[in-house]
Amino acid sequence: MFYIHQHSCISPQQTFMFVDLETNHKPVEKKLKAIEPAYDKIPPGVLRRMGKAVRMGVGAALPLLEDLPAPAGMIMGTANGGKEDCVKFLNQIIEYNEGMLTPINFVQSTPNAVAAQVGLLTKNHGYNITHLHAGLAFEYAMIDADMFISETAANNYLLGAVDDISTYNYYFEDKAGWYKKEDISNKVLYDTETTGSIAGEAAVMFRVDGIKEDATAKVIAIDTLHNGDENIMQERLKLFLEKYLPVNEKIDLLLSGENGDDRLMKYFTAAETIAGKDITIARFKHFSGEFPTATAMGLWLVCHILDQQAIPGHMIKKQGSGTAYKNVLIYNNYKGIQHSFILVSLP
């Protein structure tokens, strides 16, 4: 268990600094691309050498590190961060016959470049790590932070996730059938009965520790599962809620990672069944797009929902009997094989 005190998000929607959750920007060329800010907190000489994933991650992180005690560690999750620069570097090896290679692409191509750059820019020499577990990368970063905080509650950590739409990764994922073949609006994403989703990207950062005072939200528990059987997933979710949901309390909201891919609907339907009949069900992948660490943006949205006690209308799939939100379950599924359950509540 740990508490979230601050959060920041650069995404395909207006989520950075000025937040507007009611406006839902449409995809361009079947991609929900991030709305990047001016990055005025990053030195220009450093910024021009950064790849997209790195500048998004650093840009989202720096506002959370101003005028506050230095974090004891920086813990990130990513699946594709740095992949674009990695391919550029590999192409240079061939083009220059292993001769005079540009070091910038090599430096930016490693997945831990975001956490490393934040550490360098803020002169932070604490714990610095990046988790790479495809669709569970952010969840394992959360578990890592949770273990540290359970040992020393007063220490704060920068917890985050970054994934971008790189040209090469998009090509391979598209060929594998994970994106819609048809060019559709995200406003009708859930009305389609075809395979695939819409590509998305985001950088999401949180300041977390074990202190309740002035917290925005409390992460009660996280669990993950690697299995393709919806019955096993359903039983695991049932046990998760029985173990971690406070006695005599119920789920008020299920934030579902439903993404418009008809192959995955059986998993989301199973999660809805376990969550209960009278709860509100909301979805966010039409807002963020699909990417491995999309759960991070789901958690960011939950922080806003708990704070405002309101859900944007375009996110609601089914309105429950109550309009107050205390306990929220986030269920995400990545490619039908990686599942995550996150239980979040008011502090």
C-alpha positions as CSV (number, residue, x, y, z in Angstrom):
1,M,0.0,0.0,0.0
2,F,1.2,3.5,-0.8
3,Y,-0.2,7.0,-1.3
4,I,-0.2,9.2,-4.4
5,H,0.5,12.9,-3.7
6,Q,1.1,14.4,-7.1
7,H,0.7,13.3,-10.7
8,S,1.5,14.5,-14.2
9,C,0.5,13.2,-17.6
10,I,1.4,14.0,-21.3
11,S,-1.0,12.2,-23.5
12,P,-3.1,12.5,-26.7
13,Q,-5.6,14.6,-24.7
14,Q,-5.3,17.9,-22.8
15,T,-3.9,16.3,-19.6
16,F,-0.7,18.3,-19.0
17,M,-0.8,21.4,-16.7
18,F,-4.3,22.6,-17.9
19,V,-6.5,19.5,-17.7
20,D,-9.7,19.1,-19.8
21,L,-11.1,15.6,-19.6
22,E,-14.4,16.4,-21.4
23,T,-12.8,17.1,-24.8
24,N,-11.8,13.9,-26.6
25,H,-9.3,14.5,-29.5
26,K,-9.6,12.3,-32.5
27,P,-6.9,10.0,-33.9
28,V,-4.8,11.2,-36.9
29,E,-3.8,8.5,-39.4
30,K,-5.2,5.9,-37.0
31,K,-2.9,7.1,-34.2
32,L,-3.7,9.0,-31.0
33,K,-0.5,11.0,-30.8
34,A,0.6,12.8,-27.6
35,I,0.0,16.6,-27.4
36,E,3.6,17.7,-26.5
37,P,4.1,20.9,-24.5
38,A,7.0,23.4,-25.0
39,Y,9.2,21.6,-22.4
40,D,10.4,24.9,-21.0
41,K,11.9,23.1,-17.9
42,I,14.3,21.1,-20.1
43,P,17.5,23.0,-21.1
44,P,17.3,23.6,-24.9
45,G,20.7,22.0,-25.6
46,V,19.6,18.8,-23.9
47,L,16.1,18.9,-25.4
48,R,17.2,18.9,-29.0
49,R,19.2,15.7,-28.5
50,M,16.2,13.8,-26.9
51,G,14.1,11.2,-28.6
52,K,10.3,11.6,-28.3
53,A,9.9,9.0,-25.4
54,V,12.7,10.6,-23.4
55,R,11.5,14.2,-23.7
56,M,7.9,13.1,-22.9
57,G,9.0,11.3,-19.8
58,V,11.4,14.0,-18.6
59,G,8.8,16.7,-19.4
60,A,6.2,14.9,-17.3
61,A,8.6,14.2,-14.5
62,L,10.3,17.6,-13.9
63,P,7.2,19.5,-12.7
64,L,6.8,17.0,-9.8
65,L,10.4,17.5,-8.6
66,E,10.4,21.3,-8.0
67,D,10.8,22.7,-4.5
68,L,10.2,19.2,-2.9
69,P,12.5,16.8,-1.1
70,A,14.5,14.8,-3.6
71,P,13.0,11.4,-4.2
72,A,14.8,8.3,-2.8
73,G,14.4,6.6,-6.1
74,M,13.1,6.9,-9.7
75,I,11.1,3.8,-10.8
76,M,9.8,3.6,-14.4
77,G,8.0,1.1,-16.6
78,T,8.1,0.9,-20.4
79,A,7.9,-1.5,-23.3
80,N,8.7,0.6,-26.3
81,G,10.5,3.7,-24.9
82,G,13.7,4.2,-26.8
83,K,12.9,1.7,-29.6
84,E,12.9,4.4,-32.4
85,D,16.4,5.5,-31.5
86,C,17.5,1.9,-31.2
87,V,16.5,1.2,-34.8
88,K,18.2,4.4,-35.9
89,F,21.4,3.3,-34.3
90,L,21.3,-0.2,-35.7
91,N,20.7,1.3,-39.2
92,Q,23.8,3.5,-38.7
93,I,25.9,0.5,-38.0
94,I,25.0,-0.9,-41.4
95,E,25.1,2.5,-43.2
96,Y,28.6,3.5,-41.9
97,N,29.9,-0.1,-41.9
98,E,30.5,0.1,-38.1
99,G,32.5,3.2,-38.6
100,M,31.9,6.7,-37.1
101,L,28.5,6.3,-35.4
102,T,26.4,9.0,-33.8
103,P,26.5,8.4,-30.0
104,I,23.3,10.3,-29.4
105,N,21.1,7.6,-30.9
106,F,22.9,5.0,-28.8
107,V,22.5,6.9,-25.6
108,Q,18.8,7.6,-26.2
109,S,18.0,4.0,-27.4
110,T,18.2,2.3,-24.0
111,P,14.8,1.9,-22.3
112,N,16.2,3.3,-19.0
113,A,17.1,6.6,-20.7
114,V,14.1,8.4,-19.2
115,A,14.9,7.5,-15.6
116,A,18.6,8.2,-16.2
117,Q,18.0,11.6,-17.8
118,V,15.7,12.7,-14.9
119,G,18.4,11.6,-12.5
120,L,21.1,13.5,-14.4
121,L,19.1,16.7,-14.8
122,T,18.1,16.8,-11.1
123,K,21.5,15.5,-9.8
124,N,19.7,12.6,-8.1
125,H,22.0,9.7,-7.2
126,G,19.3,7.5,-5.6
127,Y,17.8,4.2,-6.8
128,N,17.2,4.4,-10.5
129,I,15.6,1.6,-12.5
130,T,13.3,0.8,-15.4
131,H,11.1,-2.2,-15.6
132,L,10.4,-3.9,-19.0
133,H,7.6,-6.4,-18.9
134,A,5.5,-5.5,-22.0
135,G,2.0,-4.9,-20.8
136,L,2.9,-5.3,-17.1
137,A,5.9,-3.0,-17.0
138,F,4.1,-0.2,-15.1
139,E,2.5,-2.7,-12.7
140,Y,5.9,-4.2,-11.8
141,A,7.3,-0.6,-11.3
142,M,4.4,-0.1,-8.9
143,I,5.2,-3.3,-7.0
144,D,8.8,-2.2,-6.8
145,A,7.8,1.2,-5.3
146,D,5.4,-0.5,-2.9
147,M,8.2,-2.8,-1.6
148,F,10.5,0.1,-0.9
149,I,7.7,2.2,0.8
150,S,6.7,-0.8,3.0
151,E,10.2,-0.6,4.4
152,T,10.5,3.2,4.9
153,A,7.1,5.0,4.6
154,A,8.6,8.5,4.8
155,N,10.7,8.0,1.6
156,N,9.1,9.4,-1.5
157,Y,9.6,8.0,-5.0
158,L,9.1,9.1,-8.6
159,L,7.0,6.4,-10.2
160,G,6.1,6.5,-13.9
161,A,5.6,5.0,-17.3
162,V,6.4,6.0,-20.8
163,D,5.6,4.5,-24.2
164,D,5.5,6.2,-27.6
165,I,4.3,5.3,-31.1
166,S,7.6,4.6,-32.9
167,T,7.4,4.0,-36.6
168,Y,9.0,0.6,-36.5
169,N,7.0,-0.7,-33.6
170,Y,3.8,0.6,-35.0
171,Y,4.5,-1.3,-38.3
172,F,5.2,-4.6,-36.5
173,E,2.2,-4.3,-34.2
174,D,-0.1,-3.4,-37.1
175,K,1.1,-6.4,-39.2
176,A,0.5,-8.6,-36.1
177,G,-3.2,-7.4,-36.1
178,W,-3.2,-5.4,-32.9
179,Y,-4.5,-2.2,-34.6
180,K,-7.7,-1.6,-36.5
181,K,-7.4,-2.0,-40.2
182,E,-10.3,0.5,-40.8
183,D,-9.8,4.2,-40.1
184,I,-12.3,4.9,-37.3
185,S,-13.0,7.6,-34.8
186,N,-12.3,6.9,-31.2
187,K,-15.8,8.0,-30.4
188,V,-17.2,4.7,-32.0
189,L,-14.3,2.5,-30.9
190,Y,-16.4,0.3,-28.6
191,D,-19.2,-0.1,-31.2
192,T,-16.9,-2.0,-33.6
193,E,-16.9,-5.8,-33.7
194,T,-13.5,-6.2,-35.3
195,T,-10.0,-7.0,-34.1
196,G,-7.4,-4.5,-33.0
197,S,-7.5,-1.1,-31.4
198,I,-6.1,2.4,-31.9
199,A,-2.5,3.1,-31.2
200,G,-1.8,5.5,-28.4
201,E,1.1,6.9,-26.3
202,A,1.7,8.8,-23.0
203,A,4.1,9.7,-20.3
204,V,2.6,9.5,-16.8
205,M,4.4,10.3,-13.5
206,F,3.5,10.1,-9.8
207,R,5.0,11.2,-6.5
208,V,4.4,8.4,-4.0
209,D,5.2,7.6,-0.4
210,G,3.7,5.9,2.6
211,I,2.3,9.0,4.3
212,K,-1.5,9.6,4.2
213,E,-1.5,13.4,4.9
214,D,-2.4,15.5,1.9
215,A,-2.6,12.4,-0.4
216,T,-4.8,12.3,-3.5
217,A,-5.3,8.6,-3.6
218,K,-4.3,5.3,-1.9
219,V,-3.2,2.3,-3.9
220,I,-4.3,-0.6,-1.7
221,A,-3.0,-3.5,-3.8
222,I,-1.7,-4.6,-7.2
223,D,-1.8,-8.1,-8.7
224,T,-0.8,-9.5,-12.1
225,L,-1.6,-12.7,-14.1
226,H,-0.1,-14.2,-17.2
227,N,-2.7,-16.5,-18.6
228,G,-5.1,-16.7,-21.6
229,D,-8.0,-18.4,-19.8
230,E,-10.8,-16.0,-18.9
231,N,-12.0,-18.4,-16.2
232,I,-8.7,-18.5,-14.4
233,M,-8.5,-14.7,-14.7
234,Q,-12.0,-14.3,-13.3
235,E,-11.2,-16.6,-10.3
236,R,-7.9,-14.7,-9.7
237,L,-9.8,-11.3,-9.6
238,K,-12.4,-12.7,-7.2
239,L,-9.7,-13.8,-4.8
240,F,-7.9,-10.5,-5.2
241,L,-11.0,-8.5,-4.1
242,E,-11.8,-10.9,-1.3
243,K,-8.3,-10.5,0.0
244,Y,-7.8,-6.7,-0.3
245,L,-11.2,-5.0,-0.4
246,P,-11.9,-3.6,3.1
247,V,-14.5,-5.5,5.1
248,N,-18.1,-4.4,4.5
249,E,-17.0,-2.2,1.6
250,K,-17.7,-2.6,-2.1
251,I,-16.3,-1.4,-5.4
252,D,-17.9,1.8,-6.6
253,L,-16.2,2.0,-10.0
254,L,-14.6,-0.4,-12.4
255,L,-12.2,1.4,-14.8
256,S,-11.9,-1.1,-17.6
257,G,-9.1,-1.3,-20.2
258,E,-11.6,-2.3,-22.8
259,N,-10.0,-1.3,-26.2
260,G,-12.5,-2.2,-29.0
261,D,-10.7,-5.5,-29.9
262,D,-13.5,-8.1,-30.1
263,R,-11.0,-10.9,-29.2
264,L,-10.5,-9.5,-25.7
265,M,-14.1,-8.8,-24.8
266,K,-14.5,-12.1,-22.9
267,Y,-12.0,-10.9,-20.4
268,F,-13.6,-7.5,-19.8
269,T,-17.0,-9.1,-19.5
270,A,-15.6,-11.5,-16.9
271,A,-14.2,-8.6,-14.9
272,E,-17.5,-6.8,-15.0
273,T,-19.3,-9.9,-13.7
274,I,-16.9,-10.2,-10.7
275,A,-17.0,-6.4,-9.9
276,G,-20.8,-6.5,-9.3
277,K,-24.1,-5.4,-10.9
278,D,-24.7,-2.0,-9.3
279,I,-21.3,-0.4,-9.8
280,T,-20.3,2.2,-12.4
281,I,-18.3,0.9,-15.3
282,A,-16.0,3.3,-17.2
283,R,-13.5,2.9,-20.1
284,F,-10.5,5.0,-21.1
285,K,-8.7,3.5,-24.1
286,H,-10.7,5.7,-26.5
287,F,-9.1,8.6,-24.7
288,S,-5.6,7.3,-24.4
289,G,-5.3,4.7,-27.2
290,E,-3.7,1.3,-26.7
291,F,-0.1,0.9,-25.6
292,P,1.7,-1.4,-23.1
293,T,1.7,0.9,-20.1
294,A,-1.8,2.4,-20.6
295,T,-2.6,1.4,-17.1
296,A,-0.6,4.3,-15.9
297,M,-2.9,6.7,-17.6
298,G,-5.8,4.8,-16.1
299,L,-4.4,5.4,-12.7
300,W,-3.9,9.0,-13.5
301,L,-7.6,9.3,-14.5
302,V,-8.6,7.6,-11.2
303,C,-6.7,10.2,-9.2
304,H,-8.8,12.9,-11.0
305,I,-12.1,11.0,-10.5
306,L,-11.5,10.5,-6.8
307,D,-10.5,14.2,-6.4
308,Q,-13.4,15.6,-8.4
309,Q,-16.0,12.9,-7.6
310,A,-17.0,13.0,-11.2
311,I,-16.5,10.9,-14.4
312,P,-16.4,12.4,-17.9
313,G,-19.6,11.3,-19.7
314,H,-17.7,9.8,-22.7
315,M,-16.0,7.4,-20.3
316,I,-19.1,5.9,-18.8
317,K,-20.2,2.5,-20.1
318,K,-22.8,1.9,-17.4
319,Q,-23.9,4.2,-14.5
320,G,-24.2,2.4,-11.2
321,S,-26.6,3.1,-8.4
322,G,-24.2,5.5,-6.6
323,T,-22.5,8.7,-7.6
324,A,-19.9,8.9,-4.9
325,Y,-16.6,7.1,-5.6
326,K,-14.4,5.7,-2.8
327,N,-13.1,2.3,-4.0
328,V,-12.0,1.8,-7.6
329,L,-10.9,-1.3,-9.4
330,I,-8.7,-0.9,-12.5
331,Y,-8.6,-4.0,-14.7
332,N,-6.4,-4.0,-17.8
333,N,-5.6,-6.7,-20.3
334,Y,-2.8,-6.6,-22.8
335,K,-3.0,-8.9,-25.9
336,G,-5.2,-11.4,-24.1
337,I,-2.4,-12.8,-22.1
338,Q,-1.3,-10.2,-19.5
339,H,-3.8,-9.1,-16.8
340,S,-3.5,-6.6,-14.0
341,F,-5.8,-5.7,-11.1
342,I,-5.2,-2.4,-9.2
343,L,-7.4,-1.5,-6.2
344,V,-7.4,2.3,-5.5
345,S,-9.3,4.3,-2.9
346,L,-9.6,7.6,-1.3
347,P,-6.8,8.2,1.3
